Amino acid sequence: MATDTGLGWGVESLNKAYRQGYMAASIGLPKARCPYRGEVVVAAWEAGWDDAEQVVRDATDDDLFSRIA
């Protein structure tokens, strides 16, 4: 399993950070509210935040008229 104990992150912690970032964006928290400090784990949190923000944006952009051909 990929673990870098010197930096304090592993696959599980990166997955957890991603999920927490996703949930944060889903409930409307700003990206600046990231609770992490390590560069790699912050990037995982922000990736989750970005993905959820895109899903929310796509859902709000979808309306009846855009689906009519």
N, C-alpha and C positions, 0 to 999 in steps of 0.2 A: 504494500500500500504506500502511496506517495505521502510522505510526511517530511516536513522540514522543521525539526525540533529547535533549531537555532533561531528561526523566525517566529516560532510559536503558532504555526498554522498547519493544518492538514486538510485532507479532502472533506472530512466531516464538518470542520469549522467553516470551511469555505461554502459548503452547501447550506449550512445554517445561516451564515451571513447573507447569502443570496436570498433565501426564503424570507428572512427578516426584512431585507430591503424591498422585496416584492410586496410583502404585507404593508410596509410603511407607505409605499406609494399608493397602494389600493385604498387606504383609509385617508389619503390626502396629506400625509406628512411631507414637509419639504425635504429635498435632498440634503440640505445642510444639517439635518438632524441625525446624520449617521453616527452611531455610538462607537464606532471602531476607530482605531488610530493607526494600525499597521497598514502599509501601502497595499499589500496583496489582498488582505481581507476587506479593506475599504473598497477596492475595485470589485470584489465579489458582491458586496452590499449594493454598490452603485449599479452594477449590472442587473441585479434583481429589481432595483428601483426603476431603472430605465425600461426594462421589459414590461413591468406592470403599468407604468405611465403610458407606454405605447398602447397597451391593451385598452386602458381607460379612454385614451384619446380616440382610438379606432371605434370604440363602442359609442362614443358621443357624436362622432362624425357620421355614423350610419343612420340614415333617415329613409323614409319611404320614397322620396323623389330620387334619391341617388340609386335606388334599386330598379327604378322603372326604365326600361330600355326604349 
